[in-house]
Amino acid sequence: MDNKIKMELMSKSTNEAFARVAIAAFVSQLDPTIEEIADIKTAVSEAVTNCIIHAYEETEGIIYITCILKNREVIIEVQDNGIGIENIDIAKEPLYTSKPELERSGMGFTIIDSFMDEMRIESTVGTGTKITMKKVIK
């Protein structure tokens, strides 16, 4: 490990922008391209938004973000202690949303998966979810 940060944010929509900018600033020490930094910012934004909209539903909670720089690899974990995901395979399907009444697109996991080199989701109903994303900075 070359460097690491940890953040805890309230699950407020105003904190989504802070999370994406903070991670982008931290990753900038690897001298990424504009495209690479845009991909990372978008993936972080989607992961944090999922916590805000889905994990804590009508309440507020804490979103935990860890970012590790290891050689040229960026490893980002976004974790919550929310309601969890009952079926990860279904949740990963494009256009699936558990909140159709909010006019959600159901593309969050698809976007993260397409913008990052690797994505892993771990979740336990009633305990929370952790999304681990990796990207190699070329």
C-alpha positions in Angstrom: 0.0 0.0 0.0 1.4 3.4 -1.0 -1.3 5.6 0.6 -4.8 5.4 2.1 -7.6 7.6 3.3 -10.8 6.9 5.2 -13.9 9.1 5.4 -17.2 8.9 7.2 -20.1 10.9 5.7 -23.7 11.4 6.7 -26.0 9.9 4.1 -27.1 13.3 2.8 -27.4 14.1 -0.9 -25.2 17.2 -0.4 -22.3 14.9 0.6 -22.2 13.0 -2.7 -20.4 15.9 -4.4 -17.9 16.1 -1.6 -17.1 12.4 -1.7 -16.5 12.4 -5.4 -14.2 15.5 -5.3 -12.3 14.3 -2.2 -11.6 10.9 -3.8 -10.6 12.6 -7.1 -8.2 14.9 -5.2 -6.6 12.0 -3.4 -6.2 9.9 -6.6 -4.7 12.9 -8.4 -1.3 12.1 -6.9 -1.1 9.2 -9.4 -1.4 11.7 -12.2 -4.5 10.1 -13.9 -5.9 11.2 -17.2 -9.0 13.4 -17.3 -10.9 10.4 -18.5 -9.7 8.2 -15.6 -10.5 10.8 -13.0 -14.0 11.3 -14.5 -14.6 7.5 -14.4 -13.6 7.4 -10.8 -15.7 10.4 -9.8 -18.8 8.9 -11.6 -18.3 5.5 -9.9 -18.0 7.1 -6.5 -21.0 9.2 -7.1 -23.1 6.2 -8.1 -22.0 4.2 -5.1 -22.6 7.0 -2.6 -26.0 7.8 -4.2 -27.0 4.1 -3.8 -26.2 4.4 -0.1 -28.3 7.6 0.3 -31.3 6.4 -1.8 -31.4 2.7 -1.0 -29.4 1.7 2.1 -30.9 4.0 4.6 -34.3 4.7 2.8 -36.2 7.3 4.9 -33.5 7.6 7.6 -30.0 8.9 7.7 -26.9 6.9 8.4 -23.1 6.8 7.9 -21.4 6.1 4.6 -17.8 4.8 5.0 -15.4 5.4 2.2 -11.9 4.0 2.0 -9.5 4.7 -0.8 -6.2 2.8 -1.2 -3.5 3.6 -3.7 -1.3 0.6 -4.4 1.3 0.9 -7.2 -0.9 2.3 -10.0 -4.1 0.7 -8.7 -6.9 2.6 -7.0 -9.1 0.6 -4.6 -12.3 2.3 -3.4 -14.6 0.8 -0.8 -18.0 2.4 -0.2 -19.9 0.8 2.7 -23.1 1.4 4.7 -24.9 -0.2 7.6 -28.2 0.0 5.9 -30.9 -2.5 4.9 -28.7 -4.6 2.6 -29.5 -6.1 -0.8 -31.6 -9.2 -0.9 -30.5 -10.4 -4.3 -27.3 -8.9 -5.7 -27.6 -10.6 -9.1 -31.0 -9.0 -9.7 -29.8 -5.6 -8.3 -26.9 -5.6 -10.8 -29.3 -6.1 -13.8 -29.4 -3.0 -16.0 -32.6 -0.9 -15.5 -33.5 -2.8 -12.3 -34.5 -0.4 -9.4 -36.1 -1.1 -6.1 -37.4 2.5 -6.1 -39.4 2.9 -9.3 -41.6 5.5 -7.6 -38.6 7.8 -7.4 -38.0 7.4 -11.1 -34.6 5.9 -10.6 -32.8 4.6 -13.7 -31.6 1.4 -12.3 -28.2 1.9 -13.9 -25.9 2.5 -10.8 -24.2 -0.8 -10.7 -24.0 -1.0 -14.5 -22.3 2.4 -14.6 -19.8 1.5 -11.8 -19.0 -1.8 -13.5 -18.4 -0.1 -16.9 -16.3 2.7 -15.6 -14.1 0.7 -13.2 -11.8 -2.3 -14.0 -13.4 -4.4 -11.3 -16.4 -4.2 -9.0 -17.4 -6.5 -6.2 -20.6 -6.2 -4.1 -21.0 -7.8 -0.6 -24.3 -7.4 1.2 -26.2 -8.9 4.1 -29.9 -8.0 4.5 -30.3 -6.0 7.7 -26.6 -5.4 8.1 -25.5 -3.4 5.1 -23.6 -3.4 1.8 -19.9 -2.9 0.7 -19.0 -2.1 -2.9 -15.3 -2.5 -3.7 -14.1 -0.9 -7.0 -10.7 -1.1 -8.6 -9.1 0.9 -11.4 -5.6 0.8 -12.7 -4.2 4.2 -13.6 -2.3 3.9 -16.8 
